Amino acid sequence: HTQPKLFKLQEKKAHILEVQINGGVIADKITFARSLLEKPISVKDLFSENEVIDIIGDTRGHGFKGVTYRRGTKKLPRKTHKGLRKLACIGAWHHSKVCWSVPRAGQYGYHHRTEENKKVYREGAKRAA
């Protein structure tokens, strides 16, 4: 994790970063990981220039949102009964199940995403201007 105490920032909570250990036997990986516990690790130890990496994270969360905001469906006419930011019809009477492709209200944001094949162009300290 990061050490925000060392910088003059408002932030107090540390960022946590998971790094996968590849290659070798599982016992060797565990021994290597234990040897790194409670020791500072720099970016240069993790990544090298022109290396291709995958970035995994969560999108920004927005809570529970309605179908118009979440899926961009059309608003119903002004005089509709019980609200106009809804769907007019979510499916047939029978079979009495809602199809997965029908837009519904629900969680918006805080979804798991993976960005693949990102290239590391440069690493290190800032250059003096």
C-alpha positions in Angstrom: 0.0 0.0 0.0 1.0 3.6 -0.4 2.1 5.9 2.4 0.1 9.1 2.3 1.7 10.3 5.6 4.9 11.0 3.7 3.2 13.6 1.4 1.5 16.8 2.2 -1.9 15.6 1.0 -5.4 15.7 2.5 -5.7 11.9 1.9 -5.2 9.7 4.9 -6.3 6.3 3.6 -3.6 4.3 1.8 -4.1 2.9 -1.7 -3.8 -0.9 -1.9 -2.2 -2.5 -5.0 -2.2 -6.2 -5.8 0.6 -7.5 -8.0 0.5 -11.1 -9.4 3.6 -13.2 -8.9 4.2 -15.4 -12.0 6.4 -18.5 -12.7 7.8 -21.2 -10.5 6.4 -23.5 -7.9 3.6 -22.2 -5.5 5.8 -22.7 -2.4 8.6 -20.5 -4.0 6.0 -17.8 -4.8 4.8 -17.8 -1.2 8.4 -17.6 0.2 9.1 -14.7 -2.2 5.9 -12.9 -1.2 6.7 -13.3 2.5 10.2 -11.9 2.0 8.6 -8.7 0.6 6.1 -8.1 3.5 6.6 -4.8 5.4 9.3 -3.7 3.0 9.1 -0.7 0.6 8.7 -1.7 -3.0 9.4 0.9 -5.7 7.7 1.1 -9.1 11.0 0.2 -10.8 10.9 -3.2 -9.0 7.5 -4.0 -10.5 7.4 -2.6 -14.0 10.0 -2.1 -16.8 9.9 0.2 -19.8 8.0 -1.1 -22.9 6.3 -3.8 -20.8 2.7 -4.6 -21.6 0.4 -4.9 -18.6 -3.3 -5.4 -17.7 -5.0 -3.0 -15.4 -7.9 -4.3 -13.2 -10.1 -2.0 -11.2 -13.7 -0.9 -10.4 -15.6 2.0 -12.0 -16.8 4.9 -10.0 -20.0 4.0 -8.1 -23.3 5.9 -8.6 -25.7 3.8 -6.5 -29.2 2.7 -7.5 -30.4 4.5 -10.7 -33.6 4.4 -12.7 -33.9 2.9 -16.2 -33.9 6.2 -18.0 -30.6 7.3 -16.5 -29.0 3.8 -16.5 -29.9 2.6 -19.9 -30.9 5.8 -21.8 -34.5 4.8 -22.6 -37.1 7.3 -23.8 -39.2 9.1 -21.3 -42.9 8.4 -21.5 -45.5 11.1 -22.3 -46.4 13.7 -19.8 -49.8 12.3 -18.7 -48.6 8.8 -18.0 -49.9 7.1 -14.8 -47.4 6.3 -12.0 -44.4 8.1 -13.4 -42.8 8.8 -16.8 -39.2 7.7 -16.3 -40.1 4.1 -16.7 -40.5 1.4 -19.5 -43.9 1.1 -21.1 -43.8 -2.6 -21.4 -41.2 -5.1 -20.0 -42.5 -8.2 -21.9 -45.5 -10.4 -22.9 -48.0 -11.7 -20.4 -46.8 -15.3 -21.0 -44.2 -16.6 -20.6 -44.3 -14.6 -17.4 -40.6 -14.0 -17.1 -38.7 -10.8 -17.9 -36.0 -11.3 -20.6 -32.4 -10.5 -19.6 -32.2 -8.0 -22.5 -35.0 -5.8 -21.2 -33.5 -2.7 -19.5 -34.3 -2.4 -15.8 -33.4 -0.1 -12.9 -30.6 -1.1 -10.6 -26.9 -0.7 -9.7 -25.0 1.9 -11.8 -21.3 2.0 -11.5 -18.9 0.2 -9.2 -18.4 -2.5 -11.8 -15.3 -4.6 -12.3 -13.4 -3.8 -15.4 -10.1 -5.0 -17.0 -8.1 -2.9 -19.4 -5.7 -5.2 -21.4 -2.4 -4.5 -23.1 -1.4 -1.2 -21.7 2.2 -0.3 -22.5 4.6 1.2 -19.9 6.3 4.1 -21.8 8.5 5.6 -19.0 9.0 5.3 -15.3 11.0 7.1 -12.7 11.2 10.5 -11.0 10.1 13.8 -12.7 12.7 15.6 -14.7 13.8 19.0 -13.4 12.4 21.8 -15.6 
